[in-house]
Amino acid sequence: MFARVAQVSAAGAIALSLGLLAAPSASAAATPEKSATPVDGSASVCLNIPVPPVSVSICL
């Protein structure tokens, strides 16, 4: 049982380390080429809850 847990843990550690090495580093500095574009409108987040026979939508 211990060997199985060790194998799963080792596989997870390898996958996580490869993901961290392959991911580019993030930068919060805005460059002139990649600045934010103003848009009209708004963003909303909705949650649909299916309750037979209707579906209830909750939006923020």
mmCIF file of the N, C-alpha and C atoms, coordinates in Angstrom:
data_MODEL
# 
_entry.id   MODEL 
# 
loop_
_atom_site.group_PDB 
_atom_site.id 
_atom_site.type_symbol 
_atom_site.label_atom_id 
_atom_site.label_alt_id 
_atom_site.label_comp_id 
_atom_site.label_asym_id 
_atom_site.label_entity_id 
_atom_site.label_seq_id 
_atom_site.pdbx_PDB_ins_code 
_atom_site.Cartn_x 
_atom_site.Cartn_y 
_atom_site.Cartn_z 
_atom_site.occupancy 
_atom_site.B_iso_or_equiv 
_atom_site.pdbx_formal_charge 
_atom_site.auth_seq_id 
_atom_site.auth_comp_id 
_atom_site.auth_asym_id 
_atom_site.auth_atom_id 
_atom_site.pdbx_PDB_model_num 
ATOM 1   N N  . MET A 1 1  ? 0.824   -1.189 0.000   1.00 0.00 ? 1  MET A N  1 
ATOM 2   C CA . MET A 1 1  ? 0.000   0.000  0.000   1.00 0.00 ? 1  MET A CA 1 
ATOM 3   C C  . MET A 1 1  ? 0.872   1.259  0.000   1.00 0.00 ? 1  MET A C  1 
ATOM 4   N N  . PHE A 1 2  ? 1.953   1.232  0.790   1.00 0.00 ? 2  PHE A N  1 
ATOM 5   C CA . PHE A 1 2  ? 2.833   2.390  0.854   1.00 0.00 ? 2  PHE A CA 1 
ATOM 6   C C  . PHE A 1 2  ? 3.495   2.649  -0.489  1.00 0.00 ? 2  PHE A C  1 
ATOM 7   N N  . ALA A 1 3  ? 3.863   1.571  -1.189  1.00 0.00 ? 3  ALA A N  1 
ATOM 8   C CA . ALA A 1 3  ? 4.509   1.727  -2.495  1.00 0.00 ? 3  ALA A CA 1 
ATOM 9   C C  . ALA A 1 3  ? 3.564   2.400  -3.490  1.00 0.00 ? 3  ALA A C  1 
ATOM 10  N N  . ARG A 1 4  ? 2.292   2.057  -3.425  1.00 0.00 ? 4  ARG A N  1 
ATOM 11  C CA . ARG A 1 4  ? 1.310   2.661  -4.334  1.00 0.00 ? 4  ARG A CA 1 
ATOM 12  C C  . ARG A 1 4  ? 1.160   4.152  -4.050  1.00 0.00 ? 4  ARG A C  1 
ATOM 13  N N  . VAL A 1 5  ? 1.101   4.531  -2.775  1.00 0.00 ? 5  VAL A N  1 
ATOM 14  C CA . VAL A 1 5  ? 0.988   5.945  -2.412  1.00 0.00 ? 5  VAL A CA 1 
ATOM 15  C C  . VAL A 1 5  ? 2.250   6.693  -2.837  1.00 0.00 ? 5  VAL A C  1 
ATOM 16  N N  . ALA A 1 6  ? 3.400   6.073  -2.669  1.00 0.00 ? 6  ALA A N  1 
ATOM 17  C CA . ALA A 1 6  ? 4.649   6.713  -3.068  1.00 0.00 ? 6  ALA A CA 1 
ATOM 18  C C  . ALA A 1 6  ? 4.712   6.917  -4.574  1.00 0.00 ? 6  ALA A C  1 
ATOM 19  N N  . GLN A 1 7  ? 4.235   5.937  -5.344  1.00 0.00 ? 7  GLN A N  1 
ATOM 20  C CA . GLN A 1 7  ? 4.242   6.068  -6.799  1.00 0.00 ? 7  GLN A CA 1 
ATOM 21  C C  . GLN A 1 7  ? 3.319   7.187  -7.259  1.00 0.00 ? 7  GLN A C  1 
ATOM 22  N N  . VAL A 1 8  ? 2.130   7.262  -6.681  1.00 0.00 ? 8  VAL A N  1 
ATOM 23  C CA . VAL A 1 8  ? 1.182   8.308  -7.058  1.00 0.00 ? 8  VAL A CA 1 
ATOM 24  C C  . VAL A 1 8  ? 1.730   9.681  -6.676  1.00 0.00 ? 8  VAL A C  1 
ATOM 25  N N  . SER A 1 9  ? 2.325   9.774  -5.497  1.00 0.00 ? 9  SER A N  1 
ATOM 26  C CA . SER A 1 9  ? 2.902   11.050 -5.059  1.00 0.00 ? 9  SER A CA 1 
ATOM 27  C C  . SER A 1 9  ? 4.065   11.470 -5.959  1.00 0.00 ? 9  SER A C  1 
ATOM 28  N N  . ALA A 1 10 ? 4.897   10.521 -6.341  1.00 0.00 ? 10 ALA A N  1 
ATOM 29  C CA . ALA A 1 10 ? 6.034   10.831 -7.203  1.00 0.00 ? 10 ALA A CA 1 
ATOM 30  C C  . ALA A 1 10 ? 5.546   11.281 -8.583  1.00 0.00 ? 10 ALA A C  1 
ATOM 31  N N  . ALA A 1 11 ? 4.529   10.613 -9.116  1.00 0.00 ? 11 ALA A N  1 
ATOM 32  C CA . ALA A 1 11 ? 3.998   10.997 -10.424 1.00 0.00 ? 11 ALA A CA 1 
ATOM 33  C C  . ALA A 1 11 ? 3.395   12.398 -10.362 1.00 0.00 ? 11 ALA A C  1 
ATOM 34  N N  . GLY A 1 12 ? 2.693   12.706 -9.283  1.00 0.00 ? 12 GLY A N  1 
ATOM 35  C CA . GLY A 1 12 ? 2.121   14.050 -9.123  1.00 0.00 ? 12 GLY A CA 1 
ATOM 36  C C  . GLY A 1 12 ? 3.197   15.112 -9.004  1.00 0.00 ? 12 GLY A C  1 
ATOM 37  N N  . ALA A 1 13 ? 4.258   14.805 -8.274  1.00 0.00 ? 13 ALA A N  1 
ATOM 38  C CA . ALA A 1 13 ? 5.353   15.763 -8.108  1.00 0.00 ? 13 ALA A CA 1 
ATOM 39  C C  . ALA A 1 13 ? 6.060   16.021 -9.436  1.00 0.00 ? 13 ALA A C  1 
ATOM 40  N N  . ILE A 1 14 ? 6.232   14.975 -10.230 1.00 0.00 ? 14 ILE A N  1 
ATOM 41  C CA . ILE A 1 14 ? 6.882   15.143 -11.534 1.00 0.00 ? 14 ILE A CA 1 
ATOM 42  C C  . ILE A 1 14 ? 6.012   15.991 -12.454 1.00 0.00 ? 14 ILE A C  1 
ATOM 43  N N  . ALA A 1 15 ? 4.719   15.704 -12.474 1.00 0.00 ? 15 ALA A N  1 
ATOM 44  C CA . ALA A 1 15 ? 3.812   16.473 -13.337 1.00 0.00 ? 15 ALA A CA 1 
ATOM 45  C C  . ALA A 1 15 ? 3.763   17.935 -12.907 1.00 0.00 ? 15 ALA A C  1 
ATOM 46  N N  . LEU A 1 16 ? 3.728   18.174 -11.607 1.00 0.00 ? 16 LEU A N  1 
ATOM 47  C CA . LEU A 1 16 ? 3.688   19.553 -11.112 1.00 0.00 ? 16 LEU A CA 1 
ATOM 48  C C  . LEU A 1 16 ? 4.977   20.295 -11.438 1.00 0.00 ? 16 LEU A C  1 
ATOM 49  N N  . SER A 1 17 ? 6.120   19.648 -11.273 1.00 0.00 ? 17 SER A N  1 
ATOM 50  C CA . SER A 1 17 ? 7.387   20.322 -11.557 1.00 0.00 ? 17 SER A CA 1 
ATOM 51  C C  . SER A 1 17 ? 7.534   20.612 -13.045 1.00 0.00 ? 17 SER A C  1 
ATOM 52  N N  . LEU A 1 18 ? 7.082   19.693 -13.908 1.00 0.00 ? 18 LEU A N  1 
ATOM 53  C CA . LEU A 1 18 ? 7.139   19.956 -15.345 1.00 0.00 ? 18 LEU A CA 1 
ATOM 54  C C  . LEU A 1 18 ? 6.216   21.109 -15.722 1.00 0.00 ? 18 LEU A C  1 
ATOM 55  N N  . GLY A 1 19 ? 5.058   21.178 -15.094 1.00 0.00 ? 19 GLY A N  1 
ATOM 56  C CA . GLY A 1 19 ? 4.136   22.280 -15.359 1.00 0.00 ? 19 GLY A CA 1 
ATOM 57  C C  . GLY A 1 19 ? 4.711   23.614 -14.930 1.00 0.00 ? 19 GLY A C  1 
ATOM 58  N N  . LEU A 1 20 ? 5.383   23.634 -13.781 1.00 0.00 ? 20 LEU A N  1 
ATOM 59  C CA . LEU A 1 20 ? 5.972   24.887 -13.301 1.00 0.00 ? 20 LEU A CA 1 
ATOM 60  C C  . LEU A 1 20 ? 7.144   25.330 -14.161 1.00 0.00 ? 20 LEU A C  1 
ATOM 61  N N  . LEU A 1 21 ? 7.905   24.376 -14.666 1.00 0.00 ? 21 LEU A N  1 
ATOM 62  C CA . LEU A 1 21 ? 9.041   24.734 -15.512 1.00 0.00 ? 21 LEU A CA 1 
ATOM 63  C C  . LEU A 1 21 ? 8.591   25.196 -16.894 1.00 0.00 ? 21 LEU A C  1 
ATOM 64  N N  . ALA A 1 22 ? 7.505   24.633 -17.399 1.00 0.00 ? 22 ALA A N  1 
ATOM 65  C CA . ALA A 1 22 ? 7.054   24.953 -18.750 1.00 0.00 ? 22 ALA A CA 1 
ATOM 66  C C  . ALA A 1 22 ? 6.223   26.228 -18.805 1.00 0.00 ? 22 ALA A C  1 
ATOM 67  N N  . ALA A 1 23 ? 5.619   26.630 -17.685 1.00 0.00 ? 23 ALA A N  1 
ATOM 68  C CA . ALA A 1 23 ? 4.740   27.801 -17.680 1.00 0.00 ? 23 ALA A CA 1 
ATOM 69  C C  . ALA A 1 23 ? 5.576   29.089 -17.732 1.00 0.00 ? 23 ALA A C  1 
ATOM 70  N N  . PRO A 1 24 ? 5.168   30.044 -18.539 1.00 0.00 ? 24 PRO A N  1 
ATOM 71  C CA . PRO A 1 24 ? 5.887   31.319 -18.575 1.00 0.00 ? 24 PRO A CA 1 
ATOM 72  C C  . PRO A 1 24 ? 5.594   32.133 -17.314 1.00 0.00 ? 24 PRO A C  1 
ATOM 73  N N  . SER A 1 25 ? 6.522   32.967 -16.935 1.00 0.00 ? 25 SER A N  1 
ATOM 74  C CA . SER A 1 25 ? 6.310   33.799 -15.763 1.00 0.00 ? 25 SER A CA 1 
ATOM 75  C C  . SER A 1 25 ? 5.353   34.935 -16.098 1.00 0.00 ? 25 SER A C  1 
ATOM 76  N N  . ALA A 1 26 ? 4.518   35.296 -15.148 1.00 0.00 ? 26 ALA A N  1 
ATOM 77  C CA . ALA A 1 26 ? 3.513   36.338 -15.360 1.00 0.00 ? 26 ALA A CA 1 
ATOM 78  C C  . ALA A 1 26 ? 4.109   37.704 -15.026 1.00 0.00 ? 26 ALA A C  1 
ATOM 79  N N  . SER A 1 27 ? 3.661   38.711 -15.745 1.00 0.00 ? 27 SER A N  1 
ATOM 80  C CA . SER A 1 27 ? 4.101   40.067 -15.496 1.00 0.00 ? 27 SER A CA 1 
ATOM 81  C C  . SER A 1 27 ? 2.891   40.983 -15.454 1.00 0.00 ? 27 SER A C  1 
ATOM 82  N N  . ALA A 1 28 ? 2.809   41.823 -14.437 1.00 0.00 ? 28 ALA A N  1 
ATOM 83  C CA . ALA A 1 28 ? 1.672   42.723 -14.306 1.00 0.00 ? 28 ALA A CA 1 
ATOM 84  C C  . ALA A 1 28 ? 1.925   44.064 -15.005 1.00 0.00 ? 28 ALA A C  1 
ATOM 85  N N  . ALA A 1 29 ? 3.121   44.277 -15.495 1.00 0.00 ? 29 ALA A N  1 
ATOM 86  C CA . ALA A 1 29 ? 3.435   45.542 -16.159 1.00 0.00 ? 29 ALA A CA 1 
ATOM 87  C C  . ALA A 1 29 ? 2.780   45.586 -17.536 1.00 0.00 ? 29 ALA A C  1 
ATOM 88  N N  . ALA A 1 30 ? 2.070   46.670 -17.797 1.00 0.00 ? 30 ALA A N  1 
ATOM 89  C CA . ALA A 1 30 ? 1.401   46.830 -19.085 1.00 0.00 ? 30 ALA A CA 1 
ATOM 90  C C  . ALA A 1 30 ? 2.367   47.465 -20.080 1.00 0.00 ? 30 ALA A C  1 
ATOM 91  N N  . THR A 1 31 ? 2.432   46.873 -21.248 1.00 0.00 ? 31 THR A N  1 
ATOM 92  C CA . THR A 1 31 ? 3.258   47.436 -22.309 1.00 0.00 ? 31 THR A CA 1 
ATOM 93  C C  . THR A 1 31 ? 2.352   48.213 -23.259 1.00 0.00 ? 31 THR A C  1 
ATOM 94  N N  . PRO A 1 32 ? 2.879   49.159 -23.990 1.00 0.00 ? 32 PRO A N  1 
ATOM 95  C CA . PRO A 1 32 ? 2.034   49.938 -24.910 1.00 0.00 ? 32 PRO A CA 1 
ATOM 96  C C  . PRO A 1 32 ? 1.333   49.069 -25.950 1.00 0.00 ? 32 PRO A C  1 
ATOM 97  N N  . GLU A 1 33 ? 1.964   47.979 -26.390 1.00 0.00 ? 33 GLU A N  1 
ATOM 98  C CA . GLU A 1 33 ? 1.360   47.123 -27.400 1.00 0.00 ? 33 GLU A CA 1 
ATOM 99  C C  . GLU A 1 33 ? 0.207   46.294 -26.823 1.00 0.00 ? 33 GLU A C  1 
ATOM 100 N N  . LYS A 1 34 ? 0.269   46.004 -25.532 1.00 0.00 ? 34 LYS A N  1 
ATOM 101 C CA . LYS A 1 34 ? -0.718  45.112 -24.922 1.00 0.00 ? 34 LYS A CA 1 
ATOM 102 C C  . LYS A 1 34 ? -1.529  45.821 -23.840 1.00 0.00 ? 34 LYS A C  1 
ATOM 103 N N  . SER A 1 35 ? -1.896  47.056 -24.053 1.00 0.00 ? 35 SER A N  1 
ATOM 104 C CA . SER A 1 35 ? -2.667  47.777 -23.054 1.00 0.00 ? 35 SER A CA 1 
ATOM 105 C C  . SER A 1 35 ? -4.135  47.375 -23.147 1.00 0.00 ? 35 SER A C  1 
ATOM 106 N N  . ALA A 1 36 ? -4.888  47.662 -22.109 1.00 0.00 ? 36 ALA A N  1 
ATOM 107 C CA . ALA A 1 36 ? -6.303  47.310 -22.064 1.00 0.00 ? 36 ALA A CA 1 
ATOM 108 C C  . ALA A 1 36 ? -7.091  48.157 -23.051 1.00 0.00 ? 36 ALA A C  1 
ATOM 109 N N  . THR A 1 37 ? -8.068  47.528 -23.674 1.00 0.00 ? 37 THR A N  1 
ATOM 110 C CA . THR A 1 37 ? -8.923  48.216 -24.630 1.00 0.00 ? 37 THR A CA 1 
ATOM 111 C C  . THR A 1 37 ? -10.265 48.520 -23.976 1.00 0.00 ? 37 THR A C  1 
ATOM 112 N N  . PRO A 1 38 ? -10.680 49.785 -23.924 1.00 0.00 ? 38 PRO A N  1 
ATOM 113 C CA . PRO A 1 38 ? -11.967 50.096 -23.323 1.00 0.00 ? 38 PRO A CA 1 
ATOM 114 C C  . PRO A 1 38 ? -13.108 49.565 -24.185 1.00 0.00 ? 38 PRO A C  1 
ATOM 115 N N  . VAL A 1 39 ? -14.132 49.037 -23.533 1.00 0.00 ? 39 VAL A N  1 
ATOM 116 C CA . VAL A 1 39 ? -15.290 48.493 -24.249 1.00 0.00 ? 39 VAL A CA 1 
ATOM 117 C C  . VAL A 1 39 ? -16.562 49.028 -23.620 1.00 0.00 ? 39 VAL A C  1 
ATOM 118 N N  . ASP A 1 40 ? -17.643 48.978 -24.376 1.00 0.00 ? 40 ASP A N  1 
ATOM 119 C CA . ASP A 1 40 ? -18.956 49.364 -23.865 1.00 0.00 ? 40 ASP A CA 1 
ATOM 120 C C  . ASP A 1 40 ? -19.663 48.120 -23.336 1.00 0.00 ? 40 ASP A C  1 
ATOM 121 N N  . GLY A 1 41 ? -20.441 48.305 -22.272 1.00 0.00 ? 41 GLY A N  1 
ATOM 122 C CA . GLY A 1 41 ? -21.204 47.186 -21.737 1.00 0.00 ? 41 GLY A CA 1 
ATOM 123 C C  . GLY A 1 41 ? -20.697 46.775 -20.367 1.00 0.00 ? 41 GLY A C  1 
ATOM 124 N N  . SER A 1 42 ? -21.160 45.622 -19.936 1.00 0.00 ? 42 SER A N  1 
ATOM 125 C CA . SER A 1 42 ? -20.764 45.133 -18.624 1.00 0.00 ? 42 SER A CA 1 
ATOM 126 C C  . SER A 1 42 ? -20.611 43.624 -18.676 1.00 0.00 ? 42 SER A C  1 
ATOM 127 N N  . ALA A 1 43 ? -19.975 43.084 -17.681 1.00 0.00 ? 43 ALA A N  1 
ATOM 128 C CA . ALA A 1 43 ? -19.797 41.639 -17.578 1.00 0.00 ? 43 ALA A CA 1 
ATOM 129 C C  . ALA A 1 43 ? -20.742 41.100 -16.517 1.00 0.00 ? 43 ALA A C  1 
ATOM 130 N N  . SER A 1 44 ? -21.216 39.905 -16.737 1.00 0.00 ? 44 SER A N  1 
ATOM 131 C CA . SER A 1 44 ? -22.114 39.295 -15.758 1.00 0.00 ? 44 SER A CA 1 
ATOM 132 C C  . SER A 1 44 ? -21.746 37.837 -15.565 1.00 0.00 ? 44 SER A C  1 
ATOM 133 N N  . VAL A 1 45 ? -22.064 37.348 -14.392 1.00 0.00 ? 45 VAL A N  1 
ATOM 134 C CA . VAL A 1 45 ? -21.839 35.945 -14.052 1.00 0.00 ? 45 VAL A CA 1 
ATOM 135 C C  . VAL A 1 45 ? -23.183 35.351 -13.696 1.00 0.00 ? 45 VAL A C  1 
ATOM 136 N N  . CYS A 1 46 ? -23.557 34.267 -14.388 1.00 0.00 ? 46 CYS A N  1 
ATOM 137 C CA . CYS A 1 46 ? -24.861 33.649 -14.159 1.00 0.00 ? 46 CYS A CA 1 
ATOM 138 C C  . CYS A 1 46 ? -24.700 32.202 -13.714 1.00 0.00 ? 46 CYS A C  1 
ATOM 139 N N  . LEU A 1 47 ? -25.611 31.762 -12.876 1.00 0.00 ? 47 LEU A N  1 
ATOM 140 C CA . LEU A 1 47 ? -25.649 30.382 -12.398 1.00 0.00 ? 47 LEU A CA 1 
ATOM 141 C C  . LEU A 1 47 ? -27.025 29.833 -12.714 1.00 0.00 ? 47 LEU A C  1 
ATOM 142 N N  . ASN A 1 48 ? -27.068 28.771 -13.512 1.00 0.00 ? 48 ASN A N  1 
ATOM 143 C CA . ASN A 1 48 ? -28.325 28.129 -13.852 1.00 0.00 ? 48 ASN A CA 1 
ATOM 144 C C  . ASN A 1 48 ? -28.539 26.929 -12.941 1.00 0.00 ? 48 ASN A C  1 
ATOM 145 N N  . ILE A 1 49 ? -29.678 26.897 -12.274 1.00 0.00 ? 49 ILE A N  1 
ATOM 146 C CA . ILE A 1 49 ? -30.025 25.796 -11.383 1.00 0.00 ? 49 ILE A CA 1 
ATOM 147 C C  . ILE A 1 49 ? -31.235 25.080 -11.987 1.00 0.00 ? 49 ILE A C  1 
ATOM 148 N N  . PRO A 1 50 ? -31.027 23.867 -12.501 1.00 0.00 ? 50 PRO A N  1 
ATOM 149 C CA . PRO A 1 50 ? -32.151 23.132 -13.088 1.00 0.00 ? 50 PRO A CA 1 
ATOM 150 C C  . PRO A 1 50 ? -33.029 22.525 -11.995 1.00 0.00 ? 50 PRO A C  1 
ATOM 151 N N  . VAL A 1 51 ? -34.253 23.027 -11.907 1.00 0.00 ? 51 VAL A N  1 
ATOM 152 C CA . VAL A 1 51 ? -35.231 22.508 -10.963 1.00 0.00 ? 51 VAL A CA 1 
ATOM 153 C C  . VAL A 1 51 ? -36.442 22.080 -11.794 1.00 0.00 ? 51 VAL A C  1 
ATOM 154 N N  . PRO A 1 52 ? -36.660 20.786 -11.908 1.00 0.00 ? 52 PRO A N  1 
ATOM 155 C CA . PRO A 1 52 ? -37.790 20.349 -12.762 1.00 0.00 ? 52 PRO A CA 1 
ATOM 156 C C  . PRO A 1 52 ? -39.085 20.980 -12.303 1.00 0.00 ? 52 PRO A C  1 
ATOM 157 N N  . PRO A 1 53 ? -39.867 21.497 -13.153 1.00 0.00 ? 53 PRO A N  1 
ATOM 158 C CA . PRO A 1 53 ? -39.835 21.531 -14.617 1.00 0.00 ? 53 PRO A CA 1 
ATOM 159 C C  . PRO A 1 53 ? -39.259 22.825 -15.189 1.00 0.00 ? 53 PRO A C  1 
ATOM 160 N N  . VAL A 1 54 ? -38.607 23.658 -14.392 1.00 0.00 ? 54 VAL A N  1 
ATOM 161 C CA . VAL A 1 54 ? -38.044 24.921 -14.879 1.00 0.00 ? 54 VAL A CA 1 
ATOM 162 C C  . VAL A 1 54 ? -36.561 24.992 -14.566 1.00 0.00 ? 54 VAL A C  1 
ATOM 163 N N  . SER A 1 55 ? -35.887 26.014 -15.099 1.00 0.00 ? 55 SER A N  1 
ATOM 164 C CA . SER A 1 55 ? -34.505 26.283 -14.778 1.00 0.00 ? 55 SER A CA 1 
ATOM 165 C C  . SER A 1 55 ? -34.409 27.679 -14.188 1.00 0.00 ? 55 SER A C  1 
ATOM 166 N N  . VAL A 1 56 ? -33.832 27.786 -13.004 1.00 0.00 ? 56 VAL A N  1 
ATOM 167 C CA . VAL A 1 56 ? -33.725 29.054 -12.300 1.00 0.00 ? 56 VAL A CA 1 
ATOM 168 C C  . VAL A 1 56 ? -32.353 29.657 -12.608 1.00 0.00 ? 56 VAL A C  1 
ATOM 169 N N  . SER A 1 57 ? -32.323 30.906 -13.049 1.00 0.00 ? 57 SER A N  1 
ATOM 170 C CA . SER A 1 57 ? -31.063 31.591 -13.360 1.00 0.00 ? 57 SER A CA 1 
ATOM 171 C C  . SER A 1 57 ? -30.832 32.691 -12.336 1.00 0.00 ? 57 SER A C  1 
ATOM 172 N N  . ILE A 1 58 ? -29.642 32.684 -11.759 1.00 0.00 ? 58 ILE A N  1 
ATOM 173 C CA . ILE A 1 58 ? -29.228 33.726 -10.813 1.00 0.00 ? 58 ILE A CA 1 
ATOM 174 C C  . ILE A 1 58 ? -28.024 34.430 -11.432 1.00 0.00 ? 58 ILE A C  1 
ATOM 175 N N  . CYS A 1 59 ? -28.175 35.729 -11.714 1.00 0.00 ? 59 CYS A N  1 
ATOM 176 C CA . CYS A 1 59 ? -27.106 36.492 -12.359 1.00 0.00 ? 59 CYS A CA 1 
ATOM 177 C C  . CYS A 1 59 ? -26.660 37.648 -11.465 1.00 0.00 ? 59 CYS A C  1 
ATOM 178 N N  . LEU A 1 60 ? -25.365 37.888 -11.472 1.00 0.00 ? 60 LEU A N  1 
ATOM 179 C CA . LEU A 1 60 ? -24.802 39.023 -10.733 1.00 0.00 ? 60 LEU A CA 1 
ATOM 180 C C  . LEU A 1 60 ? -24.254 40.027 -11.712 1.00 0.00 ? 60 LEU A C  1 
# 
